[in-house]
Amino acid sequence: MEFPAVNFLYLVLQELELPSIEFPYLGTRGLVGIVMLIHMFFATLFVGYAIGSPLLQMWSVRTGNPRFERLAHAIARFNVLTFSVGATWAVLFLVVLLGFYPRVTTALFTNFFWFFPVIAMGAMAATLWLFYIHYYRAKNRALPRNIVAGAAAGFFIWVWMVILTGVDTFMVTGGGPGGQAVPSGAEVSSIGAALDSIVSPMWLTQVIHRTFGNLSWPAYAVAAWAAFKYAGAKSEEDKTFYDWAGSMGVIWGTVFLLLQPLGGFATAYVMSRVSYQPGDLSVPGAAGPYDRLVGAGGDTFTSNLLHVNLIMVVALFVLSSMAMYLGAGRHPDRGGRRPIQFFGLVAAVAGLYSISPIADWPFLYMRYIMILIMVLATLGALVAYVRSRGRFSYGSPNGSYRAVLLSLGILAAVVTLSMGWMKSNARIPYTIYGQPDYTVESEQPVPPSELQEPSGL
């Protein structure tokens, strides 16, 4: 399918004959990665809070607990205040992507035109309009229409995330050996061809993994924010609220953290099935994305990010159990902390074993068994913590507990950003994996003399 305006824009871009650009010190990949990670920091928070705000508001109406309403308002207000920051970095990302990789940007734009920008931008417009209704249209955010508008806004921003995940996973796998070919960029693909490029097993597992991740780390950010705000709180009401909000952040974050190892390993397994052979790749010595992910494709630090991230994930589980154990000190019967202490210790031992040098002893799959034990033990600690919360007395958390909450928020942010860097790093040495015309180095546009005039003009 051809669009004269898009074809004209493509030709104008190529006529500029931009030089190949190499950014000093950081390099091309470094600058693009940093800009994208800054955008991801705000984008993941926005998605998590856009979904969480109406759910907390609804729960406030159902339970009559005003703390839920106050927390819902706080995270919605954060989205309102920071959306422009995240959007600015998104625009900057597109600018540097177009400047460094003009051909790959044009190819992706035309291949996924019907999904991004058409459907994705429509979903973003709907998100902003509905979130405006949810936050601004009435002083009483407990009105049913406000809650429904907020829930709809959360759904549409999730649609945006799903589409961008499809483009992202296509770049990681390149469609697989002999899969979907990347168009030249001179023609807009049909909606069927774009859908074929998006839908894949890795896309499905990555959507699940990213959805729960975008609900987990923003919750830990709430816990860290509450611990920070408590230090400056003056009234007893504020101190009680921030202490309660920190506890809610730990529960909310841990619930979705439990699902992360399963989604992550499912994604890695799917990547392992994209079995590129040396003959399928145009770059000598290049390996498939899974080999690169686990370090088989090179001995650099970034090719072993999977192991680094696994260490940080184990630390998240350990800190979560520690936060629940220390937080349960509010219970009048401190003996109620014993189950949490037991499950937390089991989770810590299993997690440490899974990242130790002997993790494959006495047999290959021992590492995965230990990770499963860590997840189940953390679930046990969470159940014990939730069951005892009914008798908690909020308002006087100790310094150790607040330090753990701050550490959880910081570590969760680092893990989230490192996961994004790791996944993108699996494409090396390609920008779109397995496609010889698109590499990780900055590109020089095809000179006009090599272009064929599109018939749509």
N, C-alpha and C positions, 0 to 999 in steps of 0.2 A: 504494500500500500504506500502511495506516495503523497506527500504534502508539499506543495510548492514553497510555502514559507519556511518549513524546516530545511528543505533542500537548499534554499537560498542562504539560510543562516550557516549551513554546513560549508558552502562554497566560500562565503565571506570569511569564515574562520580560517580556512585553508589558504585563502589569498593573502592573509596577513604574513604568512611565512615567518611565524614566530621562531626565534632561535631556541635551541635546546638550553634549558635553564638548570643550573646546578646550584642549590643554596649552600652558602659556605658553612663550615663546621658541622651542622646537623645533617647536611645532605638532603636530597629530595625526599627520601622516605621518612627521614627524621622529622622534617617540618610538617609534612602531611599527617604523620602519625600523631604528633603533639596537638595540632589543631583539631584533629578528629577526636582525640581523647578528651580534650577540654569540652567539646560539644557533647560527647557521650556523658560526661559527668552531670551536666544539667538535664540532658534529654532523658536519662534513665530515672532521675528524680521526678521529672515532670510526668512521665508515664505512670510510675508507681503512685504518686500522689493524686493524679487525675482519677485513677481507679479507686484509691483508698478513701478519698474525701467523701464521696457520696455514700460509700458503704458505712463509714463511721457515723455519718449524719443519720443514716437510716437506723443504725444500731442505737443511736442516742434517742431517737423517737420511740423505738421499741422498748428500751430499758428504762427510759426516763432519767438517764445519767447525763448530767450536763457536761461532764468532762469529755465525753465522746464528741459532743458538739463543738467544744472549744478546740479540741485537737483537730477535728475536721476543718474548722475555720483556719487554724494556723497553717496547715499544710496547703490548703487551697490558696491562702494569701501568699505563701512562698512561691507557688506556681505563677501567680499573677505578677509578682515582683521580679522574678528571675527568667520568665519566658523570653523576654527580649534579649537577655544575655546569651542564652542557649541558641536562639535564632541567629544572632549576630555571628557566633562561631560556626554555625551551619553554613551561612552564606560565605564566610571566609574559607571554609573547607571547599566549597564548590569553586571558589576563585582559584585557590592554589591547585586544586585538582585539574581545572581547565588549563591553568598556566603550565603545569608540569606534564600533564598527560592529556593533551588536547584530543588525540585520536581515540584513546580509550573512553574518554568522557563522552565524545560524540557517539561512539558505538553503543555504549550503555544507554544513552539517552534515546537513541532511535530504536534500539532493541526492546526496551522496556517502556516505550512512550505511553502506552495505554494504562500501565500501572503506575509508573512514575515518569512524568508528573501528573497525569490526568486524574486517576483514581486517588493516588496518595495525597495530592494537593487538595482534592475535594474533601477527603477525610480530615485533613488538617483544618480547612476552613470550617467544616461542621464542628470540629472539636472546639475551636475558639469561640464560635457563636454559642454553642451549648454551654460551654464553661462560663461564658459571660452571663447567661441566664442563671446558672447555678450559683454564681458568686454575687452578682450585682442586682438582679432584677427585683429582689424583694429583701427587706431586712430580715425576714424570718426564713432562714435557709431550710427550716424543717418542713416547709410546704411540699406536698407531694410532687408538684411539677418541678420544683427546684432539685429535688433528689433524683427524679427521673432524668432531668436535663444533665445533671452531673454524671449519672450512670451512662447515658448515651455518649457524653463527651469522652468518658473513659473507654467506651467501646471503639469509637472512631480513632482515638490515638493508638489503640491497640492494632487497628487495621493498618494504620501508617507503619507501625513497627513490623507487622507481618510482611508487608510489601518490601520494605527496605531489607528485611532479613532474607527474603528471596533473592534480591539482587546481590546481597553480600555472599550468600552461600554459592550462588552461581559463579562468582569471581573466585571462590576458594577451590571449587572442583572443576571449573571450566566445562561443566556438563558431563564430565567423565570421558574416558577414551572413546573417541569416535562419536561423542555426543553432539549437542547443539552447537553449531558453528556460530561464531560472532559475526554479525553483518559488517559490511565495510563502513557503515555510518552514513551512507548517502540516501538510504531509504528507511522509512518507518515500518517496522515489522507489524504483522497482523497481531490481533489480540491473542489468537491461538498460539502463535509462535512465542510470544512473550510469556504466556502461561506455561508453555512447555519448558521454558528456561527457568521459571521460578519453582515449579513443583518438582521436588526431589525428596528422597528419604532424609537427607541432611537438613533440608529446609524444615521438615516437620519436627524433627528432634530439636533443632535449634530454636524454633518458635516456642516450643514447650520450655526449653531450658532458659531462654531469654525472658519469657513471660514471668516465670517464677523468680528469676534473678532480679527483674525490675520491681518485684514486690518485696524481695528480701532485703537488698542493700538499702533502699530508702527507709525501711523500718529501722534498721540499725542506725541510720542517720538521725532518725527521730530520737532514738535512745541517747545518742551522743549530744544532740541539741538540748535535750531535757537536762542531761547532767551538767552541761555548760550553763544553761539558763538558771539552774537551781542556785549556782554560786552567787548570782546577783539578785535573787529573789528577796523581797523585803517582807511581804505579808505571809501569814501562815497559809492562806488560801493558795497563793502562787507556789509556795514550797510544796504543798500537798499535791497540786496539779502536776508540777514538773517531776516529782518523784513517781507519781502514778503513770505519767506519760513515758518515762524511762522504762518502767516495767512493761507497759504495753508494747513499746518498741522491741524489747527483747523477745516477747512472745511472738509478735507478728513476724519479726525477722527470722526466728528459729523455725517456725512452722514451714516457711518456704525454703529455708536453707536445707531442711531435711531432704527435699526433692532434688537439690542441685547436683549432688554426685551422680544420681541415677541418670538425670538428663545429660550431664556432661559426658559420662561414659557411653551413653547411647549415641551421642553425636560423634565421639571418637571412633566407635565401632563402625558407624556408617561410613565415616571417612576412610577407614581401613578397607572397606569393600570397593572403594573407587581405586581399582587396582591398575594404576598406571605402570606400564613396563618401560624400560629404557628406550625401546624403539618407538614408543608413543610420544616421546618428548624431544623437542628440537634442541634443547640446551644440554650439552654433554655433562654427565654426572648428576643431572637433576633427578630428584626422587619424587614420589607422589606426595600429596599434601599430608597424609597420615604419617609417612616416614619423616617428613620434615617436622611434624608436630611432636613426635617422640624422640627426635634428635638423631634419627638414622640418616638424615639428609645433610648432616654437617656437624661440626663440633664446636660451633659458636655458642655463646651464652643464650642468645635469642632462640636458637633451635632446641633448647632444653627448657623452655618456659613452662611446659606441661608439668615437669617435676617441681619447679619453683612454685607454681600455682597450687599444686597438690599440698605442698608444705603449708602454704597460707590458708588453704581451705581447712586443713586439720586444725590450725591455730584458731580459725573462726569457731569451729565446733567446741574446742577446749574453752575459749573465752566465753562462749554462750552458756556452757554448763557452769562456769565459774560465776557468771553474772546471776544466773538463777540461784546458785547456792548462797551467794552473798545477799542477794535480794530477799531470799526466804528468811533472813534474820529478822524481818519485820514481824514474823509470826510470833504470837505470844508463847507458843510451845516450840522452842528452838530445836527440839528433837525431831520436828517435822522435816528438818533439813537432811536427815540421815539418808532417805532414799535418793535425794538429789545428789548427795555426796557420793553415794555408791555408784549410781549410774554415770555420774560425771567422771569418776576415776576409771571406770571400765571404758568409757568413750576415749579418754585421754590415752590410756595404755594401748588400745586398739589402733587409734589414730597414729600414735608415735611408731608403732610397729609397722604400719603400712608405708611409712616414709623412710624407714630405716634401711640400711644396706642389706639386711637379711630378710627383707619383706617377701622374697620368693621362696623362702624355706618354710616348711619342708617340701612344698611343691609350688608350681608356677602360680596358681590362682590364690595363694594365701593372702596376697596384698588386697585383693578384691573382697575376700571374706572378712578381713580386718576392717575395711572401710564400711562394709555392711553392718558389722557389729558396732562400729562407732555411730552410725546413723541410728540404729535401733536403741542403743544405750542413751543417746541424746533424746530420742523420743520418750523413753522412760522418764528421764529427768524433767522433760517438758510437762508430761502428764502430772507428775508429782507436784511440780511448781504451780500449775494451773489449778489443781485441786485445792491447794492450800491458800490461794490468793484471797479467798473470801474472808479470811480473818487477818489480812495484812493491815498494819497501821502505817499509813503513808505520812511523809513530811520530814523525816530525819534520816536520810541515807548516809552511810559512812563514806569517808573519802576513798577507800579502796574500791567500793562498789561503783562510785562515779568514775573513777579512773578506768575501770574495766569497761564501762559503757563508752567512754571516749575512745578507748583503744579499739573497741568493736566497730564503731562508726568509721574510724580512719582505716582500719584493716579491710573492712568490707568495701570501701571505695577503691582501695589499691587493688584488691582482688578483681573487682569488676572491670577496671580499666586494663589490668594486666591480661585478663581473659580476652578482651577485645584485641589487644596487641598480639597475643599468641595466635589467635585464629587468623588474623590478617598475615602474620608472619609465615603461616603454613603455605602461603601462595608462592613464596620465593622459589625460583627467580622470575616468576611471572606476576603481572598485575592481574590478568585473567588467566588462571592456571591452564597450562598446556597450549596456550595460544601464542605462537612465536612472534606475532606482530605486536604483542603487548607485554612489555617487561617492566620490572620494578624501577628501571632507570628512567630519568626524564626523557621525554620524546620531542622530536622535531616534527611538526606537521608535514604531511605529504605535500610536496610542491605541486602547484596547480597543473604543471605540465603532465603529471602522472595521473591526474584525475580524469575520469570519464564524465562527460556532461550528463547529469540525470535527466531522464526523459520527461520528468514531471514539470520542468521549468518552461 
